């Protein structure tokens, strides 16, 4: 690897100063950083450490890791803290192995964790189980950096044996434990943190985040395709920047084409946050917290750095990883290596009788899920759906739509409920991306549309679909029913088209309808969700 030198305004985050100077790179390392005082032909760009997404599920981009990297480097991202529990819930240990191996085929610094919650709960059907022994085995590996988000916070609070064994294993190997405790505050939050949980990315109010910060928990500001907590939390960075990071959690491919952590930096600066505080959260804190193999623009470090046009908009001109130029002027230089396909999909096409919803003992009023745009939490709403010949049906006029979850691992009864605030005026959508067990979730205005959308996903062995009376679209996701193995930009284009159909032709009012749909089966987020086994109350952790 050849040596080179770049001049520009060096952004020294540790010492909180910016100076004109040169960075010399040799054999992938920074060999010198020098200040230049007499300058004739100044380069008016800024040299700074690369950005880190401090918590992301690569699978939610619908791209395999190598394709995710190809898009992310354009925006100055050089590494991620990545929880592979989506694919682990489908394919188990082989899924985690796939993510690690595929990530190693490209010049990008993925840092994967050992999934802590496979399955996420006992109240759904997943494709695999990782017990405490499996987690211990993963944590022994040098390429596993932490214990992924401990979503089972009730298990922590009640000292569940398997949960506590997993946390103990992380402590044994000196690796941090990620948290996941939406809404948890006060004594319960303190108990959760004292068990060894070091971070949380689920805070949706400043009060909740501050409560956890005061107990020495690090808070991640999340801004993904569905969950958006930036506005609620960003002002805490003025005082607590040393304990905060940025993350996307779940980001669809069309959104990743547009921007990544660089966008959050620009928004934070526009809010009046000091530039060095912003960059510490975006570049430094994740590397130090997770002991990442990422350079921080210091002599002797790996040459992982970026060239930004300015420190206001963060338009990234060039990205270097281990001294290799991986992106320049909005174009990636990472090629697309071939990716294998693994999956776990075994259910037959559904029939009309499978999705009929008989009244039974419920009567005219039932409890429905209220989806909230930009949030993963939902509300419980009493509603009166239409009744036709003894069956509940969707009521488009009042935006009360049928939602179903189909077991994708075996043929089993279909779970049915109703959802409010999805806004569909016609047709249906379906997806095999349904956190965390990734059964098929679908919502629609009538049974014929629902059935068509579901069966399109089944025929593709996984994917997302959109249908109405005149048109049908499907984006196949053959890797675990979660990811495509095609070019990332092509997948983003296809996703943009199907997303546009759902909004413009089917009428959904949500900013990210497929992403919102994917979380309607996530039982560990309150207040009401639907698993393949039934309607679930996230507050009482029991079926309705």
RADA-V342803 format. One record per residue. N is the residue number from 1. RES is the residue in one letter. SS is DSSP state (alpha for helix, beta for strand, coil for the rest). D_CENTER is the distance of its C-alpha to the mean C-alpha in Angstrom with 2 decimals. Layout:
n:N res:RES ss:SS d_center:D_CENTER
n:N res:RES ss:SS d_center:D_CENTER
This chain:
n:1 res:X ss:coil d_center:34.27
n:2 res:X ss:coil d_center:36.32
n:3 res:X ss:coil d_center:36.63
n:4 res:X ss:beta d_center:36.03
n:5 res:X ss:beta d_center:36.21
n:6 res:X ss:beta d_center:34.39
n:7 res:X ss:beta d_center:35.81
n:8 res:X ss:beta d_center:34.12
n:9 res:X ss:beta d_center:33.18
n:10 res:X ss:beta d_center:31.58
n:11 res:X ss:beta d_center:29.12
n:12 res:X ss:beta d_center:29.84
n:13 res:X ss:coil d_center:27.23
n:14 res:X ss:coil d_center:28.90
n:15 res:X ss:coil d_center:32.26
n:16 res:X ss:coil d_center:31.04
n:17 res:X ss:beta d_center:33.17
n:18 res:X ss:beta d_center:33.11
n:19 res:X ss:beta d_center:35.97
n:20 res:X ss:beta d_center:37.11
n:21 res:X ss:beta d_center:37.19
n:22 res:X ss:beta d_center:36.47
n:23 res:X ss:beta d_center:33.92
n:24 res:X ss:beta d_center:35.39
n:25 res:X ss:beta d_center:33.41
n:26 res:X ss:beta d_center:34.96
n:27 res:X ss:coil d_center:33.60
n:28 res:X ss:coil d_center:30.00
n:29 res:X ss:beta d_center:30.87
n:30 res:X ss:beta d_center:31.86
n:31 res:X ss:beta d_center:35.58
n:32 res:X ss:beta d_center:36.57
n:33 res:X ss:beta d_center:35.59
n:34 res:X ss:beta d_center:38.66
n:35 res:X ss:beta d_center:39.50
n:36 res:X ss:coil d_center:41.73
n:37 res:X ss:coil d_center:44.14
n:38 res:X ss:coil d_center:46.38
n:39 res:X ss:coil d_center:44.26
n:40 res:X ss:coil d_center:45.73
n:41 res:X ss:coil d_center:43.02
n:42 res:X ss:coil d_center:39.89
n:43 res:X ss:coil d_center:36.47
n:44 res:X ss:coil d_center:34.85
n:45 res:X ss:coil d_center:31.25
n:46 res:X ss:beta d_center:29.22
n:47 res:X ss:beta d_center:28.15
n:48 res:X ss:beta d_center:25.32
n:49 res:X ss:beta d_center:22.84
n:50 res:X ss:coil d_center:19.66
n:51 res:X ss:beta d_center:16.36
n:52 res:X ss:beta d_center:13.68
n:53 res:X ss:beta d_center:9.94
n:54 res:X ss:beta d_center:10.38
n:55 res:X ss:beta d_center:7.11
n:56 res:X ss:beta d_center:4.30
n:57 res:X ss:coil d_center:4.02
n:58 res:X ss:alpha d_center:6.61
n:59 res:X ss:alpha d_center:7.61
n:60 res:X ss:alpha d_center:5.57
n:61 res:X ss:alpha d_center:7.66
n:62 res:X ss:coil d_center:10.49
n:63 res:X ss:beta d_center:11.96
n:64 res:X ss:coil d_center:13.32
n:65 res:X ss:alpha d_center:12.83
n:66 res:X ss:alpha d_center:16.16
n:67 res:X ss:alpha d_center:15.38
n:68 res:X ss:alpha d_center:12.10
n:69 res:X ss:alpha d_center:14.45
n:70 res:X ss:alpha d_center:17.09
n:71 res:X ss:alpha d_center:15.32
n:72 res:X ss:alpha d_center:13.74
n:73 res:X ss:alpha d_center:17.17
n:74 res:X ss:alpha d_center:18.79
n:75 res:X ss:alpha d_center:17.17
n:76 res:X ss:coil d_center:18.20
n:77 res:X ss:beta d_center:15.16
n:78 res:X ss:beta d_center:16.85
n:79 res:X ss:beta d_center:14.47
n:80 res:X ss:beta d_center:11.15
n:81 res:X ss:beta d_center:10.58
n:82 res:X ss:beta d_center:8.62
n:83 res:X ss:coil d_center:8.49
n:84 res:X ss:coil d_center:9.94
n:85 res:X ss:alpha d_center:10.51
n:86 res:X ss:alpha d_center:9.51
n:87 res:X ss:alpha d_center:12.38
n:88 res:X ss:alpha d_center:14.34
n:89 res:X ss:alpha d_center:14.67
n:90 res:X ss:alpha d_center:16.17
n:91 res:X ss:alpha d_center:18.14
n:92 res:X ss:coil d_center:18.48
n:93 res:X ss:alpha d_center:19.63
n:94 res:X ss:alpha d_center:20.23
n:95 res:X ss:alpha d_center:16.59
n:96 res:X ss:alpha d_center:15.74
n:97 res:X ss:alpha d_center:18.81
n:98 res:X ss:alpha d_center:17.79
n:99 res:X ss:alpha d_center:14.60
n:100 res:X ss:alpha d_center:16.81
n:101 res:X ss:alpha d_center:19.69
n:102 res:X ss:alpha d_center:18.07
n:103 res:X ss:alpha d_center:16.44
n:104 res:X ss:coil d_center:19.99
n:105 res:X ss:coil d_center:21.45
n:106 res:X ss:coil d_center:20.43
n:107 res:X ss:coil d_center:21.18
n:108 res:X ss:coil d_center:17.81
n:109 res:X ss:beta d_center:16.90
n:110 res:X ss:beta d_center:14.06
n:111 res:X ss:beta d_center:14.28
n:112 res:X ss:beta d_center:13.12
n:113 res:X ss:beta d_center:13.59
n:114 res:X ss:beta d_center:15.57
n:115 res:X ss:coil d_center:13.75
n:116 res:X ss:coil d_center:15.66
n:117 res:X ss:coil d_center:15.34
n:118 res:X ss:beta d_center:16.31
n:119 res:X ss:coil d_center:17.15
n:120 res:X ss:coil d_center:15.24
n:121 res:X ss:coil d_center:18.59
n:122 res:X ss:coil d_center:22.04
n:123 res:X ss:coil d_center:21.99
n:124 res:X ss:coil d_center:20.36
n:125 res:X ss:coil d_center:21.00
n:126 res:X ss:coil d_center:18.67
n:127 res:X ss:coil d_center:19.67
n:128 res:X ss:coil d_center:20.06
n:129 res:X ss:coil d_center:20.78
n:130 res:X ss:beta d_center:20.23
n:131 res:X ss:coil d_center:22.85
n:132 res:X ss:alpha d_center:23.77
n:133 res:X ss:alpha d_center:25.84
n:134 res:X ss:alpha d_center:23.06
n:135 res:X ss:alpha d_center:20.81
n:136 res:X ss:alpha d_center:23.87
n:137 res:X ss:alpha d_center:24.44
n:138 res:X ss:alpha d_center:21.01
n:139 res:X ss:alpha d_center:21.36
n:140 res:X ss:coil d_center:24.71
n:141 res:X ss:coil d_center:23.25
n:142 res:X ss:coil d_center:23.25
n:143 res:X ss:coil d_center:20.07
n:144 res:X ss:beta d_center:18.11
n:145 res:X ss:beta d_center:17.59
n:146 res:X ss:beta d_center:16.53
n:147 res:X ss:beta d_center:16.04
n:148 res:X ss:beta d_center:12.42
n:149 res:X ss:beta d_center:11.66
n:150 res:X ss:beta d_center:14.82
n:151 res:X ss:coil d_center:13.91
n:152 res:X ss:coil d_center:17.55
n:153 res:X ss:alpha d_center:18.94
n:154 res:X ss:alpha d_center:22.05
n:155 res:X ss:alpha d_center:22.68
n:156 res:X ss:alpha d_center:22.72
n:157 res:X ss:alpha d_center:25.01
n:158 res:X ss:coil d_center:27.28
n:159 res:X ss:coil d_center:27.39
n:160 res:X ss:coil d_center:26.28
n:161 res:X ss:alpha d_center:27.73
n:162 res:X ss:alpha d_center:24.89
n:163 res:X ss:alpha d_center:22.36
n:164 res:X ss:alpha d_center:24.82
n:165 res:X ss:alpha d_center:25.63
n:166 res:X ss:alpha d_center:22.08
n:167 res:X ss:alpha d_center:22.03
n:168 res:X ss:alpha d_center:25.53
n:169 res:X ss:alpha d_center:24.61
n:170 res:X ss:alpha d_center:22.08
n:171 res:X ss:alpha d_center:24.88
n:172 res:X ss:alpha d_center:27.38
n:173 res:X ss:coil d_center:25.66
n:174 res:X ss:coil d_center:24.91
n:175 res:X ss:coil d_center:21.11
n:176 res:X ss:coil d_center:18.96
n:177 res:X ss:beta d_center:17.24
n:178 res:X ss:beta d_center:13.90
n:179 res:X ss:beta d_center:14.10
n:180 res:X ss:coil d_center:12.70
n:181 res:X ss:coil d_center:15.59
n:182 res:X ss:coil d_center:15.23
n:183 res:X ss:coil d_center:18.74
n:184 res:X ss:coil d_center:20.41
n:185 res:X ss:coil d_center:23.24
n:186 res:X ss:alpha d_center:26.72
n:187 res:X ss:alpha d_center:28.23
n:188 res:X ss:alpha d_center:25.47
n:189 res:X ss:alpha d_center:22.85
n:190 res:X ss:alpha d_center:25.45
n:191 res:X ss:alpha d_center:26.05
n:192 res:X ss:alpha d_center:22.38
n:193 res:X ss:alpha d_center:22.22
n:194 res:X ss:alpha d_center:25.61
n:195 res:X ss:coil d_center:24.52
n:196 res:X ss:coil d_center:22.72
n:197 res:X ss:beta d_center:19.23
n:198 res:X ss:coil d_center:18.50
n:199 res:X ss:beta d_center:15.35
n:200 res:X ss:beta d_center:13.50
n:201 res:X ss:coil d_center:10.49
n:202 res:X ss:coil d_center:11.49
n:203 res:X ss:coil d_center:14.72
n:204 res:X ss:coil d_center:15.58
n:205 res:X ss:coil d_center:19.15
n:206 res:X ss:alpha d_center:20.92
n:207 res:X ss:alpha d_center:23.27
n:208 res:X ss:alpha d_center:20.72
n:209 res:X ss:alpha d_center:19.22
n:210 res:X ss:alpha d_center:22.83
n:211 res:X ss:alpha d_center:23.90
n:212 res:X ss:alpha d_center:21.42
n:213 res:X ss:alpha d_center:22.23
n:214 res:X ss:coil d_center:25.85
n:215 res:X ss:coil d_center:25.26
n:216 res:X ss:coil d_center:23.97
n:217 res:X ss:coil d_center:20.27
n:218 res:X ss:beta d_center:18.01
n:219 res:X ss:beta d_center:15.76
n:220 res:X ss:beta d_center:12.52
n:221 res:X ss:beta d_center:12.50
n:222 res:X ss:beta d_center:9.21
n:223 res:X ss:beta d_center:9.42
n:224 res:X ss:coil d_center:6.82
n:225 res:X ss:coil d_center:8.34
n:226 res:X ss:coil d_center:9.15
n:227 res:X ss:coil d_center:9.14
n:228 res:X ss:beta d_center:11.46
n:229 res:X ss:coil d_center:13.28
n:230 res:X ss:alpha d_center:14.81
n:231 res:X ss:alpha d_center:18.17
n:232 res:X ss:alpha d_center:18.59
n:233 res:X ss:alpha d_center:18.04
n:234 res:X ss:alpha d_center:19.10
n:235 res:X ss:alpha d_center:22.78
n:236 res:X ss:alpha d_center:22.32
n:237 res:X ss:alpha d_center:21.81
n:238 res:X ss:alpha d_center:25.52
n:239 res:X ss:alpha d_center:26.55
n:240 res:X ss:alpha d_center:23.67
n:241 res:X ss:alpha d_center:22.19
n:242 res:X ss:alpha d_center:22.99
n:243 res:X ss:alpha d_center:20.64
n:244 res:X ss:beta d_center:17.60
n:245 res:X ss:beta d_center:14.73
n:246 res:X ss:beta d_center:12.16
n:247 res:X ss:beta d_center:8.39
n:248 res:X ss:coil d_center:5.80
n:249 res:X ss:beta d_center:2.88
n:250 res:X ss:coil d_center:2.12
n:251 res:X ss:coil d_center:5.52
n:252 res:X ss:coil d_center:8.50
n:253 res:X ss:alpha d_center:11.33
n:254 res:X ss:alpha d_center:13.81
n:255 res:X ss:alpha d_center:11.95
n:256 res:X ss:alpha d_center:11.45
n:257 res:X ss:alpha d_center:15.17
n:258 res:X ss:alpha d_center:16.04
n:259 res:X ss:coil d_center:14.56
n:260 res:X ss:coil d_center:12.09
n:261 res:X ss:alpha d_center:12.97
n:262 res:X ss:alpha d_center:16.54
n:263 res:X ss:alpha d_center:16.17
n:264 res:X ss:alpha d_center:15.36
n:265 res:X ss:alpha d_center:18.37
n:266 res:X ss:alpha d_center:20.53
n:267 res:X ss:alpha d_center:19.78
n:268 res:X ss:alpha d_center:20.45
n:269 res:X ss:alpha d_center:23.69
n:270 res:X ss:alpha d_center:24.69
n:271 res:X ss:coil d_center:24.42
n:272 res:X ss:coil d_center:26.99
n:273 res:X ss:coil d_center:25.02
n:274 res:X ss:coil d_center:26.97
n:275 res:X ss:alpha d_center:25.72
n:276 res:X ss:alpha d_center:25.98
n:277 res:X ss:alpha d_center:23.95
n:278 res:X ss:alpha d_center:21.14
n:279 res:X ss:alpha d_center:21.31
n:280 res:X ss:alpha d_center:21.60
n:281 res:X ss:alpha d_center:18.24
n:282 res:X ss:alpha d_center:16.65
n:283 res:X ss:alpha d_center:18.64
n:284 res:X ss:alpha d_center:20.59
n:285 res:X ss:alpha d_center:19.12
n:286 res:X ss:alpha d_center:16.19
n:287 res:X ss:alpha d_center:18.77
n:288 res:X ss:alpha d_center:21.29
n:289 res:X ss:alpha d_center:19.27
n:290 res:X ss:coil d_center:17.82
n:291 res:X ss:coil d_center:20.95
n:292 res:X ss:coil d_center:19.13
n:293 res:X ss:coil d_center:21.31
n:294 res:X ss:coil d_center:20.99
n:295 res:X ss:coil d_center:24.01
n:296 res:X ss:coil d_center:24.50
n:297 res:X ss:coil d_center:27.33
n:298 res:X ss:coil d_center:30.12
n:299 res:X ss:coil d_center:33.06
n:300 res:X ss:coil d_center:32.46
n:301 res:X ss:coil d_center:28.65
n:302 res:X ss:beta d_center:26.79
n:303 res:X ss:coil d_center:27.02
n:304 res:X ss:coil d_center:23.38
n:305 res:X ss:beta d_center:23.86
n:306 res:X ss:beta d_center:23.56
n:307 res:X ss:beta d_center:26.16
n:308 res:X ss:beta d_center:25.43
n:309 res:X ss:coil d_center:27.88
n:310 res:X ss:coil d_center:27.85
n:311 res:X ss:coil d_center:26.12
n:312 res:X ss:coil d_center:25.73
n:313 res:X ss:coil d_center:23.75
n:314 res:X ss:coil d_center:22.26
n:315 res:X ss:coil d_center:23.12
n:316 res:X ss:beta d_center:22.68
n:317 res:X ss:beta d_center:25.81
n:318 res:X ss:beta d_center:25.19
n:319 res:X ss:beta d_center:22.76
n:320 res:X ss:beta d_center:24.28
n:321 res:X ss:beta d_center:22.91
n:322 res:X ss:coil d_center:25.69
n:323 res:X ss:coil d_center:28.09
n:324 res:X ss:beta d_center:27.04
n:325 res:X ss:beta d_center:26.48
n:326 res:X ss:beta d_center:23.22
n:327 res:X ss:beta d_center:23.00
n:328 res:X ss:beta d_center:25.77
n:329 res:X ss:coil d_center:26.33
n:330 res:X ss:coil d_center:23.20
n:331 res:X ss:beta d_center:23.69
n:332 res:X ss:beta d_center:21.91
n:333 res:X ss:coil d_center:24.30
n:334 res:X ss:coil d_center:22.12
n:335 res:X ss:coil d_center:23.52
n:336 res:X ss:coil d_center:22.02
n:337 res:X ss:coil d_center:23.12
n:338 res:X ss:coil d_center:23.59
n:339 res:X ss:coil d_center:20.92
n:340 res:X ss:coil d_center:22.10
n:341 res:X ss:coil d_center:21.11
n:342 res:X ss:coil d_center:20.59
n:343 res:X ss:coil d_center:20.00
n:344 res:X ss:coil d_center:21.00
n:345 res:X ss:coil d_center:22.19
n:346 res:X ss:coil d_center:25.53
n:347 res:X ss:coil d_center:26.45
n:348 res:X ss:coil d_center:29.23
n:349 res:X ss:coil d_center:29.20
n:350 res:X ss:coil d_center:29.64
n:351 res:X ss:coil d_center:32.75
n:352 res:X ss:alpha d_center:33.50
n:353 res:X ss:alpha d_center:34.79
n:354 res:X ss:alpha d_center:31.51
n:355 res:X ss:alpha d_center:29.74
n:356 res:X ss:coil d_center:32.73
n:357 res:X ss:coil d_center:32.26
n:358 res:X ss:beta d_center:35.66
n:359 res:X ss:coil d_center:36.66
n:360 res:X ss:coil d_center:37.94
n:361 res:X ss:coil d_center:38.52
n:362 res:X ss:coil d_center:35.95
n:363 res:X ss:coil d_center:38.37
n:364 res:X ss:coil d_center:37.63
n:365 res:X ss:coil d_center:34.97
n:366 res:X ss:beta d_center:31.64
n:367 res:X ss:beta d_center:28.41
n:368 res:X ss:beta d_center:25.63
n:369 res:X ss:beta d_center:21.92
n:370 res:X ss:beta d_center:21.46
n:371 res:X ss:beta d_center:18.16
n:372 res:X ss:coil d_center:17.43
n:373 res:X ss:coil d_center:16.15
n:374 res:X ss:coil d_center:13.42
n:375 res:X ss:coil d_center:12.95
n:376 res:X ss:coil d_center:11.57
n:377 res:X ss:coil d_center:15.03
n:378 res:X ss:beta d_center:17.84
n:379 res:X ss:beta d_center:21.61
n:380 res:X ss:beta d_center:24.46
n:381 res:X ss:beta d_center:27.02
n:382 res:X ss:beta d_center:30.41
n:383 res:X ss:beta d_center:31.27
n:384 res:X ss:coil d_center:33.97
n:385 res:X ss:coil d_center:32.86
n:386 res:X ss:beta d_center:35.52
n:387 res:X ss:beta d_center:37.65
n:388 res:X ss:beta d_center:39.29
n:389 res:X ss:coil d_center:41.73
n:390 res:X ss:coil d_center:40.24
n:391 res:X ss:beta d_center:36.57
n:392 res:X ss:beta d_center:33.85
n:393 res:X ss:beta d_center:32.63
n:394 res:X ss:coil d_center:30.36
n:395 res:X ss:beta d_center:31.89
n:396 res:X ss:alpha d_center:30.61
n:397 res:X ss:alpha d_center:32.95
n:398 res:X ss:alpha d_center:31.38
n:399 res:X ss:coil d_center:27.77
n:400 res:X ss:beta d_center:27.80
n:401 res:X ss:beta d_center:26.14
n:402 res:X ss:beta d_center:25.97
n:403 res:X ss:beta d_center:22.66
n:404 res:X ss:beta d_center:22.81
n:405 res:X ss:beta d_center:20.91
n:406 res:X ss:beta d_center:22.50
n:407 res:X ss:coil d_center:22.47
n:408 res:X ss:coil d_center:21.56
n:409 res:X ss:coil d_center:23.07
n:410 res:X ss:coil d_center:26.54
n:411 res:X ss:coil d_center:28.71
n:412 res:X ss:coil d_center:28.59
n:413 res:X ss:coil d_center:29.20
n:414 res:X ss:coil d_center:26.67
n:415 res:X ss:beta d_center:25.25
n:416 res:X ss:beta d_center:25.94
n:417 res:X ss:beta d_center:25.40
n:418 res:X ss:beta d_center:25.33
n:419 res:X ss:beta d_center:22.83
n:420 res:X ss:beta d_center:23.78
n:421 res:X ss:coil d_center:22.44
n:422 res:X ss:coil d_center:20.98
n:423 res:X ss:coil d_center:23.94
n:424 res:X ss:coil d_center:24.72
n:425 res:X ss:coil d_center:28.38
n:426 res:X ss:coil d_center:28.74
n:427 res:X ss:coil d_center:27.25
n:428 res:X ss:beta d_center:24.10
n:429 res:X ss:beta d_center:20.60
n:430 res:X ss:beta d_center:19.05
n:431 res:X ss:beta d_center:15.99
n:432 res:X ss:coil d_center:15.51
n:433 res:X ss:coil d_center:11.73
n:434 res:X ss:coil d_center:12.22
n:435 res:X ss:coil d_center:10.26
n:436 res:X ss:coil d_center:11.39
n:437 res:X ss:coil d_center:14.65
n:438 res:X ss:coil d_center:14.01
n:439 res:X ss:coil d_center:17.41
n:440 res:X ss:beta d_center:18.33
n:441 res:X ss:beta d_center:17.82
n:442 res:X ss:beta d_center:20.07
n:443 res:X ss:beta d_center:21.67
n:444 res:X ss:beta d_center:24.92
n:445 res:X ss:coil d_center:28.22
n:446 res:X ss:coil d_center:30.47
n:447 res:X ss:alpha d_center:30.65
n:448 res:X ss:alpha d_center:31.70
n:449 res:X ss:alpha d_center:28.64
n:450 res:X ss:alpha d_center:26.33
n:451 res:X ss:alpha d_center:28.14
n:452 res:X ss:alpha d_center:27.96
n:453 res:X ss:alpha d_center:24.20
n:454 res:X ss:alpha d_center:23.63
n:455 res:X ss:alpha d_center:26.14
n:456 res:X ss:alpha d_center:24.76
n:457 res:X ss:alpha d_center:21.52
n:458 res:X ss:alpha d_center:23.80
n:459 res:X ss:alpha d_center:26.01
n:460 res:X ss:coil d_center:23.21
n:461 res:X ss:coil d_center:22.02
n:462 res:X ss:coil d_center:18.59
n:463 res:X ss:beta d_center:17.12
n:464 res:X ss:beta d_center:16.90
n:465 res:X ss:beta d_center:20.26
n:466 res:X ss:beta d_center:22.15
n:467 res:X ss:beta d_center:25.87
n:468 res:X ss:coil d_center:28.84
n:469 res:X ss:coil d_center:32.56
n:470 res:X ss:coil d_center:32.89
n:471 res:X ss:coil d_center:29.78
n:472 res:X ss:beta d_center:27.03
n:473 res:X ss:beta d_center:24.02
n:474 res:X ss:beta d_center:21.69
n:475 res:X ss:beta d_center:19.03
n:476 res:X ss:beta d_center:19.41
n:477 res:X ss:coil d_center:16.63
n:478 res:X ss:coil d_center:19.01
n:479 res:X ss:beta d_center:16.87
n:480 res:X ss:coil d_center:16.16
n:481 res:X ss:coil d_center:15.91
n:482 res:X ss:coil d_center:12.30
n:483 res:X ss:beta d_center:13.05
n:484 res:X ss:beta d_center:16.05
n:485 res:X ss:coil d_center:18.28
n:486 res:X ss:coil d_center:19.71
n:487 res:X ss:coil d_center:19.69
n:488 res:X ss:alpha d_center:16.43
n:489 res:X ss:alpha d_center:18.44
n:490 res:X ss:alpha d_center:20.17
n:491 res:X ss:alpha d_center:17.08
n:492 res:X ss:alpha d_center:15.94
n:493 res:X ss:alpha d_center:19.50
n:494 res:X ss:alpha d_center:19.55
n:495 res:X ss:alpha d_center:16.41
n:496 res:X ss:alpha d_center:17.98
n:497 res:X ss:alpha d_center:21.13
n:498 res:X ss:alpha d_center:19.90
n:499 res:X ss:alpha d_center:17.91
n:500 res:X ss:alpha d_center:21.19
n:501 res:X ss:alpha d_center:23.19
n:502 res:X ss:alpha d_center:21.34
n:503 res:X ss:alpha d_center:21.90
n:504 res:X ss:alpha d_center:25.32
n:505 res:X ss:alpha d_center:26.99
n:506 res:X ss:coil d_center:25.55
n:507 res:X ss:coil d_center:25.28
n:508 res:X ss:coil d_center:21.88
n:509 res:X ss:coil d_center:21.65
n:510 res:X ss:coil d_center:17.88
n:511 res:X ss:coil d_center:16.01
n:512 res:X ss:coil d_center:13.33
n:513 res:X ss:alpha d_center:15.13
n:514 res:X ss:alpha d_center:13.25
n:515 res:X ss:alpha d_center:9.86
n:516 res:X ss:alpha d_center:12.08
n:517 res:X ss:alpha d_center:13.92
n:518 res:X ss:alpha d_center:11.16
n:519 res:X ss:coil d_center:10.90
n:520 res:X ss:coil d_center:14.69
n:521 res:X ss:coil d_center:15.07
n:522 res:X ss:coil d_center:12.90
n:523 res:X ss:coil d_center:16.02
n:524 res:X ss:coil d_center:14.95
n:525 res:X ss:coil d_center:14.16
n:526 res:X ss:coil d_center:17.63
n:527 res:X ss:coil d_center:19.82
n:528 res:X ss:beta d_center:20.34
n:529 res:X ss:beta d_center:18.44
n:530 res:X ss:beta d_center:19.79
n:531 res:X ss:beta d_center:19.58
n:532 res:X ss:coil d_center:21.81
n:533 res:X ss:coil d_center:24.36
n:534 res:X ss:beta d_center:24.63
n:535 res:X ss:beta d_center:23.77
n:536 res:X ss:beta d_center:22.33
n:537 res:X ss:beta d_center:22.92
n:538 res:X ss:coil d_center:20.16
n:539 res:X ss:coil d_center:22.81
n:540 res:X ss:coil d_center:25.40
n:541 res:X ss:coil d_center:23.17
n:542 res:X ss:beta d_center:25.56
n:543 res:X ss:beta d_center:26.13
n:544 res:X ss:coil d_center:27.73
